[in-house]
Amino acid sequence: MSTKGRERRDAIFEMVRRRGFVTVEALAVDFAVTSQTIRRDIKTLCNAGHLVRHHGGAGLPSSIVNTDFAARRIAQLNEKEAIANAIADFVPDGASVFMTIGTTMEMAARALLRRKGLRIITNNLHAAVALHSEADFSVSLAGGSIRPHNGGIVGAAAIETIEQYRVDFAIISVGAIEADGTLLDFYADEVSTAQAMVRNARKVLLAVDHTKFDRTAVVRQGDMAEVSALFTDEAPPKSILSILKKNQTELHVCGTK
């Protein structure tokens, strides 16, 4: 993948973010490339979950509904792997851990397999499947209703399960982070479960790739002030860096291989 192509796609995304919608023709003129090149760029950005295609152009994904889980599973794979490995390096052997829903959490679960003696409580069916065969681990899956689109377990029973524990770490992810440090996601029932994990953990580890700083969502999950350590693949925007410094939140920028 050429650096020039990536820079153009980054610029396309920024243009769409500012305007809300941009046509293929306008982008082709602005970047002095063919319409076919722009369509390929838009396809790449859409596959990564950054944009959505509309007739004649592209716009931002909805702030109400999250990108399809299957699409998110293949988006930013290298970045998510780097984040997952950094989290696995951070969590010590013998720790107790909550894990929330999400594709990054699924990769973090696999990375944690190199640790020893973990006690893990999760509402993430995919994470539980990845972890359950490790004989040295104790894995508990929260009760409740399974969301078919992402394998998340939610509802009063899930929250009741979580409230029974007090753990060392809550490893969480979110759908979006606003410039003021507000943590956002897309579904209220998933957020309620994640909030229960945050309340019952000594430290909160937030795992997000850089695209979460360029998105928005509709449900408030919490605030960056609740986070003990942020794991991401690129340096966050200046506004977030200021919040991290103010709250003495650790920052781990995880480079890709």
Secondary structure, DSSP 8 states (H G I E B T S, - for coil): --HHHHHHHHHHHHHHHHHSEEEHHHHHHHHT--HHHHHHHHHHHHHTTS-EEETTEEE---SSS---HHHHHHTTHHHHHHHHHHHHHHS-TT-EEEE-SSHHHHHHHHHGGGSSS-EEEESBHHHHHHHTT-TT-EEEE--SEE-TTT-BEESHHHHHHHHT--EEEEEE--SEE-TT-EEEES-HHHHHHHHHHHHTEEEEEEE--GGGGG---SEEEEEGGG-SEEEESS---HHHHHHHHHHT-EEEE----
